[in-house]
């Protein structure tokens, strides 16, 4: 009893539980809740990154999906699984122990799609070079967090574009999920068309969507994770979930060696392009900017949007920031940036603060103890690779579609009554799924925002940085693409 009291006393003092009006029990429950709601990333991230060639055969795109590769039968995908978890553990611990706030981090949905489908499959960088780009963006965000530069960037980009970026990524993720699940397929006549709904894989995907949608509509915590598990089980009698090689549920985790420190900076200068150095450099700047901005605004949106509602942060915390790590908000942003840096070394795409942290906060989580519990649970999940490895793409595809639906909600923050705000936001959203590129969507928004403001006589509303960045994007479209 004395030892338990001593432990509680240590936790109370370290995490300032009484000061924040919470208890060990409340924080533990909050941590479990957050983990349950975001644990789907353990399934989904390897299934997306394997399409970037992060598999033993080097297969790209749908070829990797059709080959039936998974954590269970491919050492590189197994390494991605381990990298995803270890990155989540490290970044979430920094968030909990350094910032003392109840937010958890893992590989960002949207950014893993950007990594795979744009940086690798469209720009033709190797996945090793793409990890190098993610590392650079993480370092940039650390510098931005430590200086006033972050404040300048935040003030330069209008709210309408920030919201549109999130909504556009949501649509992009959704179409990827529909493609992976067979709901839509390529068509020579209409680019894409409806898939074959007599196909067992498509049927299973639809069942998965229905399960998750029903659970989320009912407010069930962990709906996405429950849906993935349920869909995987349903897939067994349908012959889609392959359990023939499942000999154990718990075992030592796969080796991290295939992805650990596999950075390729030299590869940044020789992607599959025409070799034009200006084209290569502008492409690099675009990708790094996209990585950095998307991660930064994801983090800011989650931290401010969730934290201010519960008193974890004040409404104007980020505006008052003068650089450094003096406030909890600044330290939280540092945790987010350091997560991406660590993740790149280990072998996964951009690490970001998860909006699902709101589920734990809604259960009363107020301190870093909540985050620490999440990190511990992620670490435990390392030993369940065999059972995770049997999850088919038809079970993770519904998660992508549902997450896309959640992300598109940010479009409500766009002022559609003002066309000079609405049109650039629309172009940002439309360009992402229709050009299969998050970066193109960001570029479209940055180009059309200054233009529409100028023609309606509101040029002074545009920050000078927007003109500079918009011009760079315009030059890229005009001379360095196609």
C-alpha positions in Angstrom: 0.0 0.0 0.0 2.9 2.4 0.9 4.6 1.6 -2.4 1.4 2.3 -4.3 0.9 5.6 -2.6 4.6 6.5 -3.4 4.0 5.6 -7.0 0.8 7.7 -7.1 2.7 10.5 -5.4 5.5 10.4 -8.0 2.9 10.4 -10.8 1.0 13.2 -9.2 4.1 15.4 -8.8 5.6 14.6 -12.2 2.4 15.1 -14.3 0.9 17.7 -11.9 -2.3 15.7 -11.7 -3.9 17.7 -8.8 -3.0 21.0 -10.4 -4.8 19.9 -13.5 -7.8 18.5 -11.7 -7.4 14.8 -12.6 -6.4 11.4 -11.2 -4.2 8.4 -12.1 -7.4 6.4 -12.8 -8.9 9.0 -15.1 -5.6 9.4 -17.0 -5.2 5.7 -17.5 -8.8 5.3 -18.8 -8.2 8.3 -21.1 -5.0 6.7 -22.4 -6.7 3.4 -23.2 -9.5 5.2 -24.9 -7.2 7.2 -27.1 -5.2 4.1 -28.0 -8.3 2.2 -29.0 -9.5 5.0 -31.3 -6.2 5.4 -33.1 -4.8 1.9 -33.1 -6.1 1.3 -36.6 -2.9 3.1 -37.9 -1.0 -0.1 -37.0 -3.0 -1.9 -39.7 -3.3 0.9 -42.2 0.1 2.5 -42.4 2.0 -0.6 -43.5 -0.7 -1.3 -46.1 -0.2 2.2 -47.6 3.6 2.4 -47.4 4.0 -1.1 -48.9 2.6 0.4 -52.1 5.6 2.8 -52.2 7.8 -0.2 -52.8 8.4 -0.8 -49.1 8.2 -4.5 -49.6 10.8 -7.2 -50.3 9.8 -7.5 -54.0 9.8 -3.7 -54.6 6.3 -3.8 -56.0 4.5 -0.5 -56.5 0.9 0.6 -56.1 -1.8 -1.9 -56.7 0.7 -4.5 -57.7 1.8 -4.8 -54.1 -1.9 -5.1 -53.0 -2.7 -7.8 -55.6 0.4 -9.8 -54.6 -1.1 -10.4 -51.2 1.9 -9.0 -49.3 1.5 -8.3 -45.6 3.3 -8.0 -42.3 3.2 -11.8 -41.9 4.9 -12.7 -45.1 7.2 -9.7 -46.0 10.1 -8.6 -43.9 10.1 -5.0 -45.2 6.4 -4.5 -44.5 7.2 -6.1 -41.1 9.9 -3.4 -40.5 7.4 -0.7 -41.5 5.0 -2.1 -38.9 7.8 -1.9 -36.2 8.9 1.6 -37.4 5.3 2.8 -37.2 4.9 1.6 -33.6 8.3 2.7 -32.3 7.9 6.2 -33.9 4.5 6.4 -32.2 6.0 5.4 -28.9 8.9 7.8 -29.0 6.9 10.8 -30.2 4.0 10.2 -27.8 6.4 9.8 -24.9 8.0 13.2 -25.8 4.6 14.7 -25.9 3.7 13.2 -22.5 7.0 13.6 -20.6 8.2 16.8 -22.1 5.1 18.7 -23.0 2.8 17.1 -20.3 -0.3 17.2 -22.5 -2.7 14.3 -23.4 -2.0 14.0 -27.1 -0.8 11.0 -29.0 1.1 10.8 -32.2 1.6 8.3 -35.0 2.1 8.2 -38.8 -0.2 10.8 -40.3 -3.1 9.6 -42.5 -2.9 11.7 -45.6 0.8 12.2 -45.3 1.5 8.5 -45.7 -0.7 8.7 -48.9 1.2 11.8 -50.1 4.5 9.9 -49.4 3.3 6.9 -51.4 1.1 8.1 -54.2 2.8 11.4 -55.0 6.4 11.4 -53.9 7.1 7.8 -54.9 4.5 6.8 -57.5 4.2 10.2 -59.3 7.6 11.9 -58.8 9.4 8.6 -58.9 11.6 9.1 -55.9 12.7 5.9 -54.1 11.1 5.3 -50.8 14.5 5.8 -49.2 14.7 9.3 -50.8 11.2 10.0 -49.7 12.2 9.2 -46.1 15.0 11.7 -46.5 12.5 14.4 -47.6 10.3 13.6 -44.5 13.4 13.9 -42.3 14.2 17.3 -43.8 10.7 18.5 -43.2 10.9 17.4 -39.6 14.1 19.3 -39.1 12.5 22.4 -40.7 9.6 22.1 -38.3 11.9 21.9 -35.3 13.6 25.1 -36.5 10.2 26.7 -37.2 9.0 25.7 -33.7 12.1 27.2 -32.1 11.8 30.5 -33.9 9.3 33.2 -34.8 9.1 31.8 -38.3 6.3 29.5 -37.4 4.2 32.5 -36.4 4.8 34.3 -39.7 3.8 31.2 -41.7 0.7 30.7 -39.6 -0.4 34.3 -40.1 0.4 34.2 -43.9 -1.9 31.3 -44.8 -5.6 32.2 -44.5 -8.0 30.0 -42.5 -10.0 29.1 -45.7 -6.9 27.4 -47.2 -5.9 25.7 -44.0 -9.4 24.2 -43.8 -9.5 23.3 -47.5 -6.2 21.4 -47.3 -7.7 19.1 -44.7 -10.9 18.6 -46.6 -9.0 17.9 -49.9 -6.7 15.3 -48.2 -9.9 13.7 -46.9 -11.2 13.2 -50.4 -7.9 12.0 -51.6 -7.7 9.4 -48.8 -11.3 8.3 -49.6 -10.6 7.7 -53.2 -7.5 5.6 -52.3 -9.6 3.6 -50.0 -12.3 3.0 -52.6 -9.6 1.9 -55.1 -7.9 -0.4 -52.6 -11.3 -2.0 -51.8 -12.3 -2.3 -55.4 -15.3 0.0 -55.1 -13.9 2.1 -58.0 -11.6 0.9 -60.7 -9.8 2.5 -63.7 -11.7 3.0 -66.9 -10.5 4.0 -70.3 -13.8 5.8 -71.0 -14.4 7.7 -67.8 -11.0 7.5 -66.0 -12.7 5.7 -63.1 -15.8 3.7 -62.8 -17.8 1.6 -60.3 -16.2 -1.7 -59.4 -17.8 -5.2 -59.7 -20.1 -5.5 -56.7 -20.4 -9.3 -57.3 -16.7 -9.5 -56.3 -16.3 -10.9 -52.7 -13.6 -8.3 -52.0 -15.8 -5.4 -52.9 -18.7 -6.9 -50.9 -16.3 -7.2 -47.9 -15.2 -3.6 -48.3 -18.8 -2.4 -48.3 -19.6 -4.5 -45.2 -16.6 -2.9 -43.5 -17.8 0.6 -44.3 -21.2 -0.2 -43.0 -19.9 -1.6 -39.7 -17.6 1.4 -39.0 -20.3 3.9 -40.1 -22.9 2.3 -37.8 -20.5 2.1 -34.9 -19.4 5.7 -35.3 -23.0 6.9 -35.7 -23.8 5.2 -32.4 -20.8 6.9 -30.8 -18.9 3.7 -30.1 -15.3 4.4 -29.1 -12.8 2.6 -31.2 -15.2 2.2 -34.0 -12.6 2.1 -36.7 -10.5 -0.5 -34.9 -13.5 -2.6 -34.1 -14.6 -2.3 -37.8 -11.2 -3.5 -39.1 -11.2 -6.5 -36.7 -14.8 -7.4 -37.5 -14.2 -7.1 -41.3 -11.1 -9.2 -41.0 -13.1 -12.0 -39.2 -15.9 -11.8 -41.7 -13.4 -12.2 -44.5 -12.3 -15.6 -43.2 -15.3 -17.6 -44.5 -15.4 -15.5 -47.6 -11.9 -16.7 -48.5 -10.3 -13.2 -48.4 -8.6 -13.2 -45.0 -5.8 -15.8 -45.2 -5.3 -17.6 -41.9 -3.5 -20.6 -43.3 -0.1 -19.4 -42.1 -1.3 -18.1 -38.7 0.5 -20.4 -36.2 0.7 -18.0 -33.2 -0.9 -14.8 -32.0 2.0 -13.5 -30.0 5.7 -13.5 -31.1 8.8 -11.4 -31.1 8.4 -8.4 -33.4 9.8 -8.4 -37.0 13.3 -7.0 -37.6 13.6 -3.2 -38.1 16.7 -3.7 -40.2 15.1 -3.4 -43.7 14.0 0.2 -43.1 16.3 1.4 -40.2 18.5 4.4 -41.4 17.7 3.6 -45.0 17.9 7.3 -46.0 19.1 8.3 -49.5 19.9 11.9 -49.9 21.8 11.4 -53.2 18.5 10.0 -54.5 16.9 13.4 -54.1 18.8 14.7 -57.1 18.0 11.8 -59.5 14.3 11.0 -59.5 12.7 9.6 -62.7 12.5 13.0 -64.4 14.2 14.6 -67.4 17.2 15.5 -65.3 16.5 19.2 -65.4 18.2 20.6 -62.3 15.7 23.5 -61.9 12.8 21.1 -62.2 14.3 18.8 -59.7 15.0 21.6 -57.2 11.5 23.1 -57.5 10.1 19.6 -57.1 12.1 19.1 -53.9 11.0 22.5 -52.5 7.4 21.7 -53.3 7.5 18.3 -51.6 9.3 19.6 -48.5 6.9 22.5 -48.3 4.0 20.2 -48.6 5.3 17.8 -45.9 6.2 20.7 -43.5 3.0 22.7 -43.9 0.6 19.8 -43.8 2.2 18.4 -40.7 2.4 21.8 -39.0 -1.2 22.7 -39.7 -2.4 19.2 -38.7 -0.6 19.7 -35.4 -1.8 23.2 -34.8 -5.4 22.4 -35.7 -5.5 19.4 -33.4 -3.7 21.0 -30.5 -5.6 24.3 -30.6 -9.0 22.9 -31.7 -9.0 20.2 -29.0 -6.8 21.8 -26.3 -8.7 25.1 -26.1 -12.0 23.4 -25.5 -10.7 21.7 -22.3 -8.4 24.4 -21.0 -5.3 22.5 -21.9 -4.2 25.5 -24.0 -5.5 29.1 -24.1 -7.2 30.4 -27.2 -4.3 32.7 -28.1 -1.4 30.6 -26.9 0.1 30.2 -30.4 -0.3 33.8 -31.2 1.6 34.9 -28.1 4.4 32.4 -28.8 7.8 34.1 -29.4 9.7 31.0 -30.2 11.5 28.4 -28.0 9.9 25.9 -25.7 8.6 28.0 -22.9 4.9 27.0 -23.2 3.1 23.7 -23.3 1.9 24.5 -26.8 5.5 25.1 -28.0 6.7 21.9 -26.4 3.8 20.0 -28.0 4.7 21.3 -31.4 8.3 20.2 -30.7 7.1 16.7 -29.9 5.3 16.6 -33.2 8.4 17.8 -35.2 10.8 15.4 -33.4 8.4 12.6 -34.1 8.8 13.0 -37.9 12.5 13.2 -37.5 12.7 9.9 -35.5 10.1 8.2 -37.8 12.3 9.0 -40.9 15.3 7.3 -39.3 13.2 4.2 -38.3 11.4 3.9 -41.6 8.0 5.5 -41.7 6.4 8.6 -43.1 5.5 11.9 -41.3 4.5 11.5 -37.7 1.8 13.9 -36.6 -0.5 14.6 -33.6 -3.7 12.6 -33.9 -7.1 14.2 -33.7 -8.3 11.0 -32.1 -6.6 12.2 -29.0 -9.9 14.1 -28.4 -11.5 10.8 -27.5 -9.2 10.4 -24.5 -9.5 14.0 -23.6 -13.3 13.6 -23.6 -12.8 10.9 -21.0 -11.0 13.4 -18.7 -7.4 13.1 -19.9 -5.6 16.4 -19.1 -1.9 15.6 -18.7 1.0 13.7 -20.2 0.1 10.6 -18.2 -2.6 9.9 -20.8 0.0 10.1 -23.5 2.4 7.8 -21.6 -0.3 5.2 -21.3 -0.9 5.3 -25.0 2.8 4.9 -25.7 2.9 1.8 -23.4 0.0 0.2 -25.2 1.6 0.9 -28.6 4.8 -0.8 -27.3 2.8 -3.9 -26.2 1.2 -4.1 -29.7 4.7 -4.8 -31.2 4.3 -8.5 -30.1 1.1 -9.0 -32.0 2.5 -8.9 -35.6 1.1 -12.4 -36.6 -2.5 -11.5 -36.0 -2.1 -8.0 -37.5 -0.5 -9.5 -40.5 -3.6 -11.3 -41.7 -5.7 -8.1 -42.0 -6.6 -7.8 -45.8 -6.7 -4.6 -47.7 -10.5 -4.9 -47.9 -10.5 -4.4 -44.1 -8.3 -1.3 -44.0 -9.9 0.3 -47.1 -13.1 1.2 -45.1 -10.9 2.9 -42.5 -9.4 5.1 -45.2 -12.9 6.0 -46.5 -14.2 6.8 -43.0 -11.2 8.8 -42.1 -11.7 10.7 -45.3 -15.2 11.5 -44.3 -14.0 12.8 -40.9 -11.4 15.0 -42.5 -13.7 16.6 -45.0 -15.6 18.2 -42.2 -13.1 21.0 -42.0 -14.7 22.5 -45.2 -17.4 24.0 -43.0 -14.8 26.6 -41.8 -14.6 28.0 -45.4 -16.6 31.1 -46.0 -18.6 30.2 -49.1 -20.4 33.5 -49.0 -17.2 35.2 -50.1 -16.2 33.9 -53.6 -12.6 35.2 -53.2 -12.3 32.8 -50.2 -14.5 30.0 -51.6 -13.0 29.6 -55.0 -9.3 29.1 -53.9 -10.5 26.7 -51.2 -12.6 24.8 -53.8 -9.6 24.5 -56.2 -7.4 23.2 -53.3 -10.0 20.5 -52.5 -10.7 19.6 -56.1 -7.2 19.4 -57.3 -6.1 16.8 -54.7 -8.4 13.8 -55.7 -8.7 14.8 -59.4 -5.0 15.2 -60.0 -4.1 12.4 -57.5 -1.8 14.9 -55.7 -2.0 16.7 -52.4 0.8 19.0 -53.5 -1.1 20.1 -56.6 -4.0 21.0 -54.4 -1.9 23.1 -52.1 -0.3 24.8 -55.1 -3.7 25.5 -56.7 -4.9 27.2 -53.5 -1.8 29.3 -53.1 -2.0 30.4 -56.8 -5.7 31.3 -56.9 -6.0 33.0 -53.5 -3.8 36.0 -54.4 -5.4 36.2 -57.8 -9.0 36.3 -56.6 -8.1 38.8 -53.9 -6.4 41.1 -56.4 -9.3 41.2 -58.9 -11.9 42.0 -56.2 -9.7 44.8 -54.8 -8.7 43.0 -51.6 -5.0 42.6 -52.4 -4.0 44.0 -49.0 -5.7 41.1 -47.3 -3.1 38.8 -48.7 0.2 38.3 -46.8 3.3 39.0 -48.8 4.5 35.4 -48.2 1.4 34.2 -50.1 2.4 36.2 -53.2 5.9 34.8 -53.1 4.8 31.2 -52.6 2.0 31.5 -55.1 4.4 32.8 -57.7 6.8 29.9 -57.2 3.9 27.4 -57.6 2.7 29.2 -60.7 6.2 29.0 -62.2 6.4 25.3 -61.4 3.1 24.6 -63.2 4.1 26.7 -66.2 7.7 25.5 -66.8 8.5 22.4 -64.7 5.6 20.0 -65.0 4.2 17.9 -67.8 
